[in-house]
Amino acid sequence: MANQIVANVPALTPEARIENAAAHMKRFWTPVMTAKLKAHASHGAGELSPDAEKAVGLI
């Protein structure tokens, strides 16, 4: 789901898209969801896009 959010969130630049995706996840995801995503990403989640990994780093 993180990949889809990063791919579809509106923004003028790639950096803004990453920031907007992170803001979306902070706002709408539960703490449990974000914790699981962070744990997943920290274990080398190969299915996360590079931009999704950057967004995870901001939440």
PyMOL Python script that loads the backbone (N, CA, C, O; Angstrom):
from pymol import cmd

cmd.read_pdbstr("""\
ATOM      1  N   MET A   1       0.824  -1.185   0.000  1.00  0.00           N
ATOM      2  CA  MET A   1       0.000   0.000   0.000  1.00  0.00           C
ATOM      3  C   MET A   1       0.873   1.255   0.000  1.00  0.00           C
ATOM      4  O   MET A   1       0.496   2.260  -0.604  1.00  0.00           O
ATOM      5  N   ALA A   2       2.015   1.219   0.656  1.00  0.00           N
ATOM      6  CA  ALA A   2       2.908   2.383   0.687  1.00  0.00           C
ATOM      7  C   ALA A   2       3.365   2.740  -0.720  1.00  0.00           C
ATOM      8  O   ALA A   2       3.447   3.918  -1.066  1.00  0.00           O
ATOM      9  N   ASN A   3       3.664   1.728  -1.534  1.00  0.00           N
ATOM     10  CA  ASN A   3       4.068   1.993  -2.920  1.00  0.00           C
ATOM     11  C   ASN A   3       2.967   2.720  -3.680  1.00  0.00           C
ATOM     12  O   ASN A   3       3.243   3.653  -4.434  1.00  0.00           O
ATOM     13  N   GLN A   4       1.735   2.302  -3.486  1.00  0.00           N
ATOM     14  CA  GLN A   4       0.611   2.922  -4.188  1.00  0.00           C
ATOM     15  C   GLN A   4       0.404   4.364  -3.737  1.00  0.00           C
ATOM     16  O   GLN A   4       0.101   5.232  -4.555  1.00  0.00           O
ATOM     17  N   ILE A   5       0.564   4.621  -2.461  1.00  0.00           N
ATOM     18  CA  ILE A   5       0.400   5.986  -1.958  1.00  0.00           C
ATOM     19  C   ILE A   5       1.462   6.889  -2.564  1.00  0.00           C
ATOM     20  O   ILE A   5       1.150   7.974  -3.054  1.00  0.00           O
ATOM     21  N   VAL A   6       2.714   6.449  -2.535  1.00  0.00           N
ATOM     22  CA  VAL A   6       3.799   7.262  -3.091  1.00  0.00           C
ATOM     23  C   VAL A   6       3.588   7.495  -4.583  1.00  0.00           C
ATOM     24  O   VAL A   6       3.861   8.585  -5.085  1.00  0.00           O
ATOM     25  N   ALA A   7       3.112   6.496  -5.281  1.00  0.00           N
ATOM     26  CA  ALA A   7       2.920   6.625  -6.728  1.00  0.00           C
ATOM     27  C   ALA A   7       1.764   7.547  -7.088  1.00  0.00           C
ATOM     28  O   ALA A   7       1.757   8.130  -8.172  1.00  0.00           O
ATOM     29  N   ASN A   8       0.792   7.689  -6.201  1.00  0.00           N
ATOM     30  CA  ASN A   8      -0.433   8.407  -6.567  1.00  0.00           C
ATOM     31  C   ASN A   8      -0.697   9.707  -5.826  1.00  0.00           C
ATOM     32  O   ASN A   8      -1.628  10.431  -6.179  1.00  0.00           O
ATOM     33  N   VAL A   9       0.086  10.021  -4.822  1.00  0.00           N
ATOM     34  CA  VAL A   9      -0.143  11.265  -4.085  1.00  0.00           C
ATOM     35  C   VAL A   9       0.268  12.444  -4.980  1.00  0.00           C
ATOM     36  O   VAL A   9       1.307  12.390  -5.637  1.00  0.00           O
ATOM     37  N   PRO A  10      -0.538  13.495  -5.003  1.00  0.00           N
ATOM     38  CA  PRO A  10      -0.211  14.627  -5.874  1.00  0.00           C
ATOM     39  C   PRO A  10       0.952  15.457  -5.321  1.00  0.00           C
ATOM     40  O   PRO A  10       1.042  15.715  -4.120  1.00  0.00           O
ATOM     41  N   ALA A  11       1.832  15.862  -6.228  1.00  0.00           N
ATOM     42  CA  ALA A  11       2.951  16.730  -5.855  1.00  0.00           C
ATOM     43  C   ALA A  11       3.613  17.258  -7.120  1.00  0.00           C
ATOM     44  O   ALA A  11       3.503  16.660  -8.191  1.00  0.00           O
ATOM     45  N   LEU A  12       4.293  18.374  -6.980  1.00  0.00           N
ATOM     46  CA  LEU A  12       4.962  18.991  -8.122  1.00  0.00           C
ATOM     47  C   LEU A  12       6.358  18.437  -8.367  1.00  0.00           C
ATOM     48  O   LEU A  12       6.857  18.483  -9.492  1.00  0.00           O
ATOM     49  N   THR A  13       6.991  17.915  -7.322  1.00  0.00           N
ATOM     50  CA  THR A  13       8.346  17.372  -7.464  1.00  0.00           C
ATOM     51  C   THR A  13       8.410  15.993  -6.815  1.00  0.00           C
ATOM     52  O   THR A  13       7.569  15.661  -5.980  1.00  0.00           O
ATOM     53  N   PRO A  14       9.397  15.195  -7.192  1.00  0.00           N
ATOM     54  CA  PRO A  14       9.542  13.887  -6.537  1.00  0.00           C
ATOM     55  C   PRO A  14       9.751  14.007  -5.024  1.00  0.00           C
ATOM     56  O   PRO A  14       9.228  13.197  -4.259  1.00  0.00           O
ATOM     57  N   GLU A  15      10.504  15.003  -4.600  1.00  0.00           N
ATOM     58  CA  GLU A  15      10.744  15.189  -3.169  1.00  0.00           C
ATOM     59  C   GLU A  15       9.445  15.522  -2.437  1.00  0.00           C
ATOM     60  O   GLU A  15       9.186  15.013  -1.347  1.00  0.00           O
ATOM     61  N   ALA A  16       8.639  16.376  -3.048  1.00  0.00           N
ATOM     62  CA  ALA A  16       7.350  16.733  -2.441  1.00  0.00           C
ATOM     63  C   ALA A  16       6.416  15.532  -2.405  1.00  0.00           C
ATOM     64  O   ALA A  16       5.640  15.377  -1.462  1.00  0.00           O
ATOM     65  N   ARG A  17       6.488  14.680  -3.429  1.00  0.00           N
ATOM     66  CA  ARG A  17       5.646  13.481  -3.454  1.00  0.00           C
ATOM     67  C   ARG A  17       6.000  12.576  -2.276  1.00  0.00           C
ATOM     68  O   ARG A  17       5.110  12.032  -1.623  1.00  0.00           O
ATOM     69  N   ILE A  18       7.289  12.414  -2.004  1.00  0.00           N
ATOM     70  CA  ILE A  18       7.732  11.585  -0.886  1.00  0.00           C
ATOM     71  C   ILE A  18       7.258  12.193   0.434  1.00  0.00           C
ATOM     72  O   ILE A  18       6.751  11.483   1.302  1.00  0.00           O
ATOM     73  N   GLU A  19       7.425  13.499   0.580  1.00  0.00           N
ATOM     74  CA  GLU A  19       6.985  14.177   1.805  1.00  0.00           C
ATOM     75  C   GLU A  19       5.471  14.087   1.979  1.00  0.00           C
ATOM     76  O   GLU A  19       4.983  13.858   3.085  1.00  0.00           O
ATOM     77  N   ASN A  20       4.730  14.268   0.889  1.00  0.00           N
ATOM     78  CA  ASN A  20       3.267  14.190   0.961  1.00  0.00           C
ATOM     79  C   ASN A  20       2.807  12.775   1.303  1.00  0.00           C
ATOM     80  O   ASN A  20       1.848  12.595   2.054  1.00  0.00           O
ATOM     81  N   ALA A  21       3.484  11.782   0.756  1.00  0.00           N
ATOM     82  CA  ALA A  21       3.129  10.395   1.066  1.00  0.00           C
ATOM     83  C   ALA A  21       3.380  10.101   2.543  1.00  0.00           C
ATOM     84  O   ALA A  21       2.558   9.463   3.202  1.00  0.00           O
ATOM     85  N   ALA A  22       4.508  10.563   3.056  1.00  0.00           N
ATOM     86  CA  ALA A  22       4.808  10.362   4.480  1.00  0.00           C
ATOM     87  C   ALA A  22       3.766  11.064   5.346  1.00  0.00           C
ATOM     88  O   ALA A  22       3.308  10.511   6.346  1.00  0.00           O
ATOM     89  N   ALA A  23       3.396  12.274   4.960  1.00  0.00           N
ATOM     90  CA  ALA A  23       2.379  13.012   5.719  1.00  0.00           C
ATOM     91  C   ALA A  23       1.043  12.277   5.691  1.00  0.00           C
ATOM     92  O   ALA A  23       0.341  12.226   6.701  1.00  0.00           O
ATOM     93  N   HIS A  24       0.693  11.713   4.548  1.00  0.00           N
ATOM     94  CA  HIS A  24      -0.555  10.952   4.429  1.00  0.00           C
ATOM     95  C   HIS A  24      -0.531   9.756   5.386  1.00  0.00           C
ATOM     96  O   HIS A  24      -1.500   9.506   6.104  1.00  0.00           O
ATOM     97  N   MET A  25       0.576   9.027   5.387  1.00  0.00           N
ATOM     98  CA  MET A  25       0.663   7.853   6.256  1.00  0.00           C
ATOM     99  C   MET A  25       0.625   8.252   7.728  1.00  0.00           C
ATOM    100  O   MET A  25      -0.014   7.577   8.535  1.00  0.00           O
ATOM    101  N   LYS A  26       1.303   9.338   8.083  1.00  0.00           N
ATOM    102  CA  LYS A  26       1.258   9.812   9.473  1.00  0.00           C
ATOM    103  C   LYS A  26      -0.163  10.174   9.880  1.00  0.00           C
ATOM    104  O   LYS A  26      -0.585   9.921  11.009  1.00  0.00           O
ATOM    105  N   ARG A  27      -0.882  10.760   8.959  1.00  0.00           N
ATOM    106  CA  ARG A  27      -2.221  11.263   9.277  1.00  0.00           C
ATOM    107  C   ARG A  27      -3.275  10.163   9.325  1.00  0.00           C
ATOM    108  O   ARG A  27      -4.124  10.161  10.216  1.00  0.00           O
ATOM    109  N   PHE A  28      -3.232   9.234   8.384  1.00  0.00           N
ATOM    110  CA  PHE A  28      -4.327   8.283   8.234  1.00  0.00           C
ATOM    111  C   PHE A  28      -4.017   6.861   8.696  1.00  0.00           C
ATOM    112  O   PHE A  28      -4.939   6.067   8.887  1.00  0.00           O
ATOM    113  N   TRP A  29      -2.772   6.532   8.876  1.00  0.00           N
ATOM    114  CA  TRP A  29      -2.435   5.186   9.315  1.00  0.00           C
ATOM    115  C   TRP A  29      -2.392   5.144  10.839  1.00  0.00           C
ATOM    116  O   TRP A  29      -2.021   6.125  11.486  1.00  0.00           O
ATOM    117  N   THR A  30      -2.770   4.011  11.402  1.00  0.00           N
ATOM    118  CA  THR A  30      -2.699   3.842  12.850  1.00  0.00           C
ATOM    119  C   THR A  30      -1.233   3.673  13.262  1.00  0.00           C
ATOM    120  O   THR A  30      -0.390   3.328  12.434  1.00  0.00           O
ATOM    121  N   PRO A  31      -0.935   3.914  14.531  1.00  0.00           N
ATOM    122  CA  PRO A  31       0.439   3.689  14.997  1.00  0.00           C
ATOM    123  C   PRO A  31       0.918   2.253  14.763  1.00  0.00           C
ATOM    124  O   PRO A  31       2.093   2.025  14.477  1.00  0.00           O
ATOM    125  N   VAL A  32       0.021   1.307  14.884  1.00  0.00           N
ATOM    126  CA  VAL A  32       0.394  -0.090  14.647  1.00  0.00           C
ATOM    127  C   VAL A  32       0.786  -0.294  13.183  1.00  0.00           C
ATOM    128  O   VAL A  32       1.769  -0.976  12.891  1.00  0.00           O
ATOM    129  N   MET A  33       0.027   0.290  12.274  1.00  0.00           N
ATOM    130  CA  MET A  33       0.341   0.156  10.845  1.00  0.00           C
ATOM    131  C   MET A  33       1.699   0.766  10.520  1.00  0.00           C
ATOM    132  O   MET A  33       2.495   0.159   9.804  1.00  0.00           O
ATOM    133  N   THR A  34       1.970   1.959  11.040  1.00  0.00           N
ATOM    134  CA  THR A  34       3.253   2.592  10.735  1.00  0.00           C
ATOM    135  C   THR A  34       4.406   1.830  11.381  1.00  0.00           C
ATOM    136  O   THR A  34       5.482   1.727  10.793  1.00  0.00           O
ATOM    137  N   ALA A  35       4.196   1.302  12.569  1.00  0.00           N
ATOM    138  CA  ALA A  35       5.243   0.517  13.228  1.00  0.00           C
ATOM    139  C   ALA A  35       5.558  -0.741  12.428  1.00  0.00           C
ATOM    140  O   ALA A  35       6.725  -1.098  12.265  1.00  0.00           O
ATOM    141  N   LYS A  36       4.531  -1.409  11.932  1.00  0.00           N
ATOM    142  CA  LYS A  36       4.750  -2.609  11.119  1.00  0.00           C
ATOM    143  C   LYS A  36       5.473  -2.268   9.825  1.00  0.00           C
ATOM    144  O   LYS A  36       6.354  -3.010   9.391  1.00  0.00           O
ATOM    145  N   LEU A  37       5.108  -1.154   9.209  1.00  0.00           N
ATOM    146  CA  LEU A  37       5.767  -0.741   7.973  1.00  0.00           C
ATOM    147  C   LEU A  37       7.234  -0.415   8.231  1.00  0.00           C
ATOM    148  O   LEU A  37       8.101  -0.811   7.453  1.00  0.00           O
ATOM    149  N   LYS A  38       7.518   0.299   9.309  1.00  0.00           N
ATOM    150  CA  LYS A  38       8.901   0.630   9.649  1.00  0.00           C
ATOM    151  C   LYS A  38       9.716  -0.639   9.913  1.00  0.00           C
ATOM    152  O   LYS A  38      10.854  -0.755   9.459  1.00  0.00           O
ATOM    153  N   ALA A  39       9.136  -1.577  10.640  1.00  0.00           N
ATOM    154  CA  ALA A  39       9.827  -2.834  10.925  1.00  0.00           C
ATOM    155  C   ALA A  39      10.078  -3.606   9.639  1.00  0.00           C
ATOM    156  O   ALA A  39      11.157  -4.163   9.440  1.00  0.00           O
ATOM    157  N   HIS A  40       9.089  -3.636   8.780  1.00  0.00           N
ATOM    158  CA  HIS A  40       9.209  -4.327   7.497  1.00  0.00           C
ATOM    159  C   HIS A  40      10.318  -3.696   6.667  1.00  0.00           C
ATOM    160  O   HIS A  40      11.140  -4.404   6.085  1.00  0.00           O
ATOM    161  N   ALA A  41      10.344  -2.376   6.609  1.00  0.00           N
ATOM    162  CA  ALA A  41      11.350  -1.665   5.821  1.00  0.00           C
ATOM    163  C   ALA A  41      12.751  -1.868   6.399  1.00  0.00           C
ATOM    164  O   ALA A  41      13.724  -1.953   5.650  1.00  0.00           O
ATOM    165  N   SER A  42      12.856  -1.946   7.712  1.00  0.00           N
ATOM    166  CA  SER A  42      14.172  -2.095   8.337  1.00  0.00           C
ATOM    167  C   SER A  42      14.779  -3.473   8.113  1.00  0.00           C
ATOM    168  O   SER A  42      15.979  -3.665   8.312  1.00  0.00           O
ATOM    169  N   HIS A  43      13.963  -4.424   7.705  1.00  0.00           N
ATOM    170  CA  HIS A  43      14.449  -5.773   7.435  1.00  0.00           C
ATOM    171  C   HIS A  43      14.672  -6.004   5.949  1.00  0.00           C
ATOM    172  O   HIS A  43      14.635  -7.144   5.485  1.00  0.00           O
ATOM    173  N   GLY A  44      14.901  -4.935   5.202  1.00  0.00           N
ATOM    174  CA  GLY A  44      15.212  -5.068   3.782  1.00  0.00           C
ATOM    175  C   GLY A  44      14.024  -5.448   2.939  1.00  0.00           C
ATOM    176  O   GLY A  44      14.100  -6.379   2.138  1.00  0.00           O
ATOM    177  N   ALA A  45      12.927  -4.740   3.108  1.00  0.00           N
ATOM    178  CA  ALA A  45      11.705  -5.019   2.355  1.00  0.00           C
ATOM    179  C   ALA A  45      11.927  -4.698   0.884  1.00  0.00           C
ATOM    180  O   ALA A  45      11.775  -3.550   0.466  1.00  0.00           O
ATOM    181  N   GLY A  46      12.281  -5.694   0.108  1.00  0.00           N
ATOM    182  CA  GLY A  46      12.605  -5.495  -1.295  1.00  0.00           C
ATOM    183  C   GLY A  46      11.448  -5.051  -2.156  1.00  0.00           C
ATOM    184  O   GLY A  46      11.657  -4.513  -3.244  1.00  0.00           O
ATOM    185  N   GLU A  47      10.228  -5.265  -1.691  1.00  0.00           N
ATOM    186  CA  GLU A  47       9.079  -4.889  -2.518  1.00  0.00           C
ATOM    187  C   GLU A  47       8.708  -3.415  -2.385  1.00  0.00           C
ATOM    188  O   GLU A  47       7.851  -2.928  -3.123  1.00  0.00           O
ATOM    189  N   LEU A  48       9.338  -2.700  -1.458  1.00  0.00           N
ATOM    190  CA  LEU A  48       9.090  -1.260  -1.351  1.00  0.00           C
ATOM    191  C   LEU A  48       9.902  -0.532  -2.420  1.00  0.00           C
ATOM    192  O   LEU A  48      11.079  -0.822  -2.632  1.00  0.00           O
ATOM    193  N   SER A  49       9.258   0.406  -3.078  1.00  0.00           N
ATOM    194  CA  SER A  49       9.972   1.217  -4.065  1.00  0.00           C
ATOM    195  C   SER A  49      10.972   2.111  -3.335  1.00  0.00           C
ATOM    196  O   SER A  49      10.824   2.361  -2.139  1.00  0.00           O
ATOM    197  N   PRO A  50      11.983   2.591  -4.047  1.00  0.00           N
ATOM    198  CA  PRO A  50      12.931   3.508  -3.403  1.00  0.00           C
ATOM    199  C   PRO A  50      12.242   4.738  -2.803  1.00  0.00           C
ATOM    200  O   PRO A  50      12.618   5.195  -1.723  1.00  0.00           O
ATOM    201  N   ASP A  51      11.239   5.272  -3.499  1.00  0.00           N
ATOM    202  CA  ASP A  51      10.519   6.428  -2.966  1.00  0.00           C
ATOM    203  C   ASP A  51       9.702   6.053  -1.735  1.00  0.00           C
ATOM    204  O   ASP A  51       9.596   6.848  -0.801  1.00  0.00           O
ATOM    205  N   ALA A  52       9.127   4.862  -1.722  1.00  0.00           N
ATOM    206  CA  ALA A  52       8.377   4.416  -0.545  1.00  0.00           C
ATOM    207  C   ALA A  52       9.316   4.244   0.645  1.00  0.00           C
ATOM    208  O   ALA A  52       8.954   4.577   1.773  1.00  0.00           O
ATOM    209  N   GLU A  53      10.514   3.728   0.401  1.00  0.00           N
ATOM    210  CA  GLU A  53      11.489   3.599   1.482  1.00  0.00           C
ATOM    211  C   GLU A  53      11.843   4.965   2.056  1.00  0.00           C
ATOM    212  O   GLU A  53      11.972   5.115   3.271  1.00  0.00           O
ATOM    213  N   LYS A  54      12.000   5.958   1.189  1.00  0.00           N
ATOM    214  CA  LYS A  54      12.297   7.313   1.656  1.00  0.00           C
ATOM    215  C   LYS A  54      11.133   7.869   2.475  1.00  0.00           C
ATOM    216  O   LYS A  54      11.348   8.524   3.495  1.00  0.00           O
ATOM    217  N   ALA A  55       9.912   7.611   2.036  1.00  0.00           N
ATOM    218  CA  ALA A  55       8.736   8.084   2.769  1.00  0.00           C
ATOM    219  C   ALA A  55       8.669   7.432   4.147  1.00  0.00           C
ATOM    220  O   ALA A  55       8.342   8.091   5.135  1.00  0.00           O
ATOM    221  N   VAL A  56       8.976   6.149   4.211  1.00  0.00           N
ATOM    222  CA  VAL A  56       8.976   5.448   5.498  1.00  0.00           C
ATOM    223  C   VAL A  56       9.984   6.097   6.440  1.00  0.00           C
ATOM    224  O   VAL A  56       9.741   6.198   7.642  1.00  0.00           O
ATOM    225  N   GLY A  57      11.099   6.531   5.898  1.00  0.00           N
ATOM    226  CA  GLY A  57      12.106   7.190   6.720  1.00  0.00           C
ATOM    227  C   GLY A  57      11.650   8.508   7.317  1.00  0.00           C
ATOM    228  O   GLY A  57      12.241   8.997   8.279  1.00  0.00           O
ATOM    229  N   LEU A  58      10.596   9.084   6.747  1.00  0.00           N
ATOM    230  CA  LEU A  58      10.083  10.365   7.234  1.00  0.00           C
ATOM    231  C   LEU A  58       8.956  10.224   8.249  1.00  0.00           C
ATOM    232  O   LEU A  58       8.560  11.203   8.880  1.00  0.00           O
ATOM    233  N   ILE A  59       8.437   9.000   8.408  1.00  0.00           N
ATOM    234  CA  ILE A  59       7.340   8.828   9.366  1.00  0.00           C
ATOM    235  C   ILE A  59       7.858   8.337  10.700  1.00  0.00           C
ATOM    236  O   ILE A  59       7.076   8.135  11.630  1.00  0.00           O
TER     237      ILE A  59
END
""", "prot")
cmd.dss("prot")
cmd.show_as("cartoon", "prot")
cmd.util.cbc("prot")
cmd.orient("prot")
